[in-house]
Amino acid sequence: MRVLVVGASGAIGTRLVPQLKERGHEVIGTYRSPGNAGKVRALGAEPVALDILDPGEVRRVIRETGPEAVIHQATALANMRFSRSLDRGFALTNRIRTEGTDNLLAAARDAGVRRLVAQRFASFRYARTGGMVKTEDDPLDAAPPAMARETNAAMRHLDEAVIAAGGTALRYGGFYGAGDEGLPGPVRKRQYPVIGAGTGVTSFIQLDDAAAATVLALELGATGLFNIVDDDPAPVREWLPVLAKALDARPPRRVPVWLAALIAGRGGVTMMTESRGASNAKAKRELGWAPRYPSWRQGFAAVYGGPDRVSARA
């Protein structure tokens, strides 16, 4: 297929474009920063500048490039730093996930593009009640922390808009594997502690595994929601010390809930102590996908080269 990858220069886009090329697809890759044209070209895609928030420009690019499918991987999370307000850090990304998604869907509809795949996020979104691992059929959190309400609303908008258009919304786990994503820096500096009993559950996915699932979703014409996560959702108290060891960092600090609330805010504490993980059973069953790194336990060591380096499953 002729595929337009929106956000081709990002963390997922740089893994996705080569995999699409390897499977014989013709790829057009968009970028936002002027310096990324060469990066996209080096990946094997035809580079095209695009401001996804400009509806006229989005219509023009889709009309002129003539894709048969659109994969929406655009965010504005490069170099983002953790803060007390998730909404503040995600402000531009939230616009991309609402206004930008609407622009893409409208332009694709007008051009007759029927195959649409878009990225979302799985962790921290599901209702904080019942079991600790959720499926795509489980409800989302109806009352997210105040510091993340706009971010959760933007993600819900993308889910609903893409599915209503007959597309596919992929809820990825927490990314690792690029070397410059948000977690390694704070973990190395012991700025990412285990709060309380560390009971909040996280689902992870290595970037190449996420890209492989995305290619399958595209090629199979799958529609609806899919959690794209590894096989091993786990509480913070388990995965954070393993990540620190893989990074050759000192063990994470342990901070009581009351102190963490003063430093990081109540919302951050809620996410670290009450969040639910996600099940990948549907993606494995319907897409025929299996992650190369079935667990972050293998993935962290293999990707970050810690002392307990473990080979990925063949």
C-alpha positions in Angstrom: 0.0 0.0 0.0 0.9 3.6 -0.3 1.0 4.7 3.4 1.1 8.2 4.9 2.8 8.0 8.3 2.1 11.2 10.2 4.9 11.8 12.7 7.4 9.7 10.9 10.4 11.3 12.7 9.1 10.4 16.2 9.9 7.5 18.5 7.5 5.1 16.9 7.6 6.5 13.4 11.4 5.9 13.1 10.8 2.2 13.9 7.6 1.9 11.9 8.8 3.3 8.5 11.6 0.7 8.1 9.2 -2.1 8.9 6.7 -0.9 6.4 9.4 -0.6 3.8 10.6 -4.1 4.5 7.1 -5.5 3.9 6.9 -3.7 0.5 4.8 -0.7 1.3 5.5 2.7 -0.2 5.8 5.3 2.6 5.3 9.0 2.8 6.5 10.4 6.1 5.6 13.7 7.6 7.7 15.8 9.9 7.2 19.0 11.8 10.7 20.4 12.5 12.6 21.5 9.4 15.7 19.6 10.4 13.9 16.2 10.2 13.4 16.0 6.5 16.7 14.2 6.1 16.0 11.9 9.0 12.7 10.8 7.3 14.4 10.3 3.9 17.1 8.2 5.5 14.5 5.9 6.9 13.3 5.2 3.3 10.2 7.4 3.2 9.3 10.3 1.0 9.5 13.3 3.4 6.7 15.9 3.6 6.4 18.8 6.0 3.1 19.0 7.8 1.5 21.0 10.5 -1.3 18.7 11.6 -3.1 21.6 13.3 -3.6 23.4 10.0 -6.7 21.8 8.3 -6.0 23.3 4.9 -2.4 22.0 4.9 -3.6 18.5 6.0 -6.1 18.4 3.2 -3.5 19.5 0.7 -0.9 16.9 1.8 -3.4 14.0 1.7 -4.7 15.2 -1.7 -1.2 15.6 -3.2 0.4 12.4 -1.8 -2.6 10.2 -2.5 -2.2 7.6 0.3 -4.3 4.4 0.6 -3.8 4.4 4.3 -3.0 6.9 7.0 -1.1 6.1 10.3 -1.4 8.8 12.9 1.7 8.8 15.1 2.0 12.5 15.7 2.7 13.9 19.2 4.8 16.7 20.7 6.5 14.7 23.5 10.1 15.1 22.5 12.3 16.2 25.4 9.2 16.4 27.7 9.9 16.5 31.4 7.8 15.1 34.3 6.0 17.7 36.3 3.1 18.0 38.7 0.7 18.7 35.9 0.4 16.1 33.1 -2.0 18.5 31.3 0.6 21.2 31.2 3.3 19.0 29.7 0.8 17.4 27.2 -0.9 20.7 26.1 0.3 20.6 22.5 -0.1 16.8 22.2 -3.6 17.1 23.5 -4.4 19.6 20.6 -2.8 17.2 18.2 -4.9 14.3 19.5 -8.1 16.4 19.2 -7.9 19.1 16.5 -5.1 17.3 14.6 -7.0 14.0 14.6 -10.2 15.7 13.4 -8.2 17.4 10.6 -6.7 14.0 9.5 -10.1 12.2 9.6 -11.9 14.9 7.6 -9.1 15.1 5.0 -9.0 11.3 4.7 -12.7 11.0 4.3 -12.8 13.7 1.6 -10.0 11.9 -0.3 -11.6 8.4 0.1 -8.9 7.0 2.4 -10.6 4.2 4.3 -7.7 2.6 6.3 -6.8 4.6 9.4 -4.6 3.6 12.3 -3.8 5.9 15.3 -1.8 5.7 18.4 -3.0 6.0 21.9 -1.9 5.1 25.4 -3.0 2.2 27.7 -1.5 2.9 31.2 -3.1 5.2 33.7 -6.4 5.3 31.7 -8.6 2.5 33.0 -11.0 2.7 35.9 -9.2 2.3 39.2 -11.6 -0.3 40.5 -11.7 -4.1 40.2 -8.9 -6.2 38.7 -5.4 -4.8 38.2 -5.3 -5.8 34.5 -7.9 -4.5 32.0 -9.1 -5.4 28.6 -10.4 -3.1 25.8 -13.9 -3.7 27.0 -13.3 -2.4 30.5 -14.3 1.1 31.3 -11.9 4.0 31.4 -11.4 6.1 34.5 -14.5 8.4 34.8 -12.8 10.6 37.3 -9.0 10.9 36.4 -6.8 13.0 38.6 -7.3 16.8 38.1 -3.8 17.2 36.7 -4.6 14.7 33.9 -8.2 15.5 33.0 -7.5 17.3 29.7 -5.0 14.6 28.7 -7.5 11.8 29.4 -10.2 13.7 27.5 -8.0 14.1 24.5 -7.1 10.4 24.4 -10.8 9.5 24.7 -11.6 11.9 21.9 -9.1 10.2 19.6 -10.4 6.7 20.5 -14.0 7.6 19.8 -13.3 9.7 16.6 -11.0 7.1 15.0 -13.4 4.2 15.8 -16.4 6.1 14.6 -14.6 6.6 11.3 -14.0 2.9 10.9 -10.4 3.0 11.9 -8.1 1.4 14.5 -7.0 2.9 17.8 -3.9 1.2 19.3 -3.4 1.8 23.0 0.3 1.4 23.5 2.1 0.6 26.7 4.8 2.7 28.1 7.6 3.0 25.5 11.1 2.0 26.0 14.0 1.4 23.6 14.9 4.7 22.1 17.4 5.6 24.8 16.1 9.2 25.1 12.5 8.5 26.3 11.3 10.1 29.6 12.1 7.5 32.2 15.9 6.7 32.0 17.0 10.1 33.0 15.0 10.5 36.2 15.6 6.9 37.2 19.4 7.4 36.8 19.1 10.5 39.0 16.9 8.6 41.6 14.2 11.2 40.9 11.5 8.5 40.2 10.7 6.8 43.5 8.6 3.9 44.6 5.7 5.7 46.3 4.0 3.9 49.2 3.7 0.2 48.5 4.3 0.8 44.8 1.0 -0.9 43.9 0.2 1.0 40.7 0.4 -1.3 37.7 2.1 -0.4 34.4 2.1 -2.0 31.0 5.2 -1.6 28.8 6.0 -2.2 25.1 9.4 -2.0 23.4 9.3 0.3 20.4 10.0 -2.2 17.7 7.3 -4.5 19.1 4.9 -1.6 19.0 5.8 -0.9 15.4 5.4 -4.6 14.4 1.8 -4.6 15.9 1.0 -1.4 14.0 2.1 -3.0 10.7 -0.1 -6.0 11.3 -3.1 -3.8 12.3 -2.7 -1.9 9.0 -2.2 -4.9 6.8 -5.1 -6.9 8.3 -7.5 -3.9 8.1 -8.3 -4.5 11.7 -10.8 -2.0 13.3 -11.6 -1.0 16.8 -9.5 -0.9 20.0 -6.3 -2.9 20.7 -4.0 -2.8 23.7 -0.5 -3.1 22.4 1.4 -4.1 25.5 3.8 -6.9 26.5 2.7 -10.0 28.4 3.7 -8.7 31.9 1.8 -5.8 33.5 3.5 -5.2 36.8 3.4 -3.0 39.9 5.9 -0.1 40.2 7.7 -1.9 43.1 8.6 -4.7 40.7 9.6 -3.0 37.5 11.3 0.2 38.8 14.2 -1.6 40.6 14.8 -3.8 37.5 14.9 -0.7 35.3 17.4 1.0 37.7 19.6 -2.1 37.6 19.5 -2.3 33.8 20.6 1.4 33.7 23.4 0.6 36.2 21.8 3.2 38.5 21.4 3.0 42.3 18.1 1.5 43.5 15.1 3.8 43.5 14.2 5.7 46.6 11.1 4.7 48.6 8.9 7.6 49.6 5.8 7.6 51.8 2.5 8.6 50.2 2.1 11.8 52.3 5.6 13.1 51.3 5.1 12.2 47.7 1.8 14.1 47.7 3.6 17.2 48.9 6.3 16.9 46.2 4.6 15.4 43.2 1.0 16.3 44.0 -2.0 14.0 44.7 -2.5 13.2 41.1 1.0 11.8 40.7 0.5 9.6 43.8 -2.8 8.3 42.5 -1.2 7.3 39.2 1.7 5.6 40.9 -0.3 3.7 43.5 -3.7 3.0 41.8 -3.2 2.7 38.1 -4.2 -0.5 36.2 -2.3 -2.4 33.5 -3.7 -3.7 30.2 -4.1 -7.1 28.6 -2.7 -7.9 25.1 -4.9 -11.0 24.6 -7.1 -9.4 21.9 -4.1 -8.2 19.9 -2.4 -11.6 20.1 -5.6 -13.3 19.1 -6.9 -11.1 16.3 -3.7 -9.7 14.9 -1.6 -12.8 15.3 1.0 -10.6 17.0 3.5 -11.6 19.7 6.1 -9.2 21.2 9.7 -10.1 20.6 10.2 -9.0 24.2 7.3 -10.7 26.1 8.3 -8.9 29.3 10.1 -5.7 30.3 12.2 -8.0 32.5 14.0 -9.2 29.3 13.5 -6.0 27.4 15.1 -3.6 29.9 18.2 -5.7 30.2 18.5 -6.3 26.4 17.8 -2.6 25.4 19.7 -0.8 28.2 22.6 -3.3 28.5 22.5 -3.7 32.2 24.6 -6.3 34.1 21.8 -8.9 33.8 21.5 -8.6 30.0 19.1 -11.2 28.7 18.6 -12.3 25.1 15.2 -11.7 23.5 13.1 -14.6 22.5 14.1 -16.0 19.1 
